[in-house]
Amino acid sequence: MFRWAIIFAVIALIASLLGFGGVAGLSQQFAVILLVVALILAVIGFFSRGH
């Protein structure tokens, strides 16, 4: 899931460099959402492995 967040961040960077503001904003939002979900799942997995 971290890989997808990085991919969307790169897409946002390339789109912003090419002048596609809407696509860049949307890709950046997807990257942030995926990163937050991945971090939440990582924390849950970290705490559930101890039991």
N, C-alpha and C positions, 0 to 999 in steps of 0.2 A: 504494500500500500504506500510505503514511503517512495517507492519508485514512481508510482503514478503521480504523487504530489510533485516530485521533481520534474517529471515530464510536463505537467501542466504549467509549472513555473517557467520552464524553458519556452514553452509555446507562448506564454504571456509575454516573455521578454522579447522574443522574435517578432511577435505581432505588434508590440509597441514600437519596436525599432522600424518596422515597415509602415507604421502609421495607422494600423487598425486598432483604434482605441476600444471599440466595443468588444472585439474578440479578446483583446488583451485583458480587459477588466473581467470578463466572464471566465477566462482561463485562470486568472489569478484567484478569483473567488473559489473555483473548484479546487485549486491547489491548497488553499487555506483550509477548506472544509475537509479534504482528504487528510491533510496533516493533523488536524485536530482529532479526527476520528481515529487515525492510526496511533496517536499518542494516548488517547483514552483506552484503546484496546491494549496497548503495550502496558499501561499501568495496571489494568485489570488482570492481564496475564501474569504480570510480575507478582502481584499479591496473591493470586489464586494458586500459583505454583508452590507456595510455601505450605499449603494445607494438604 
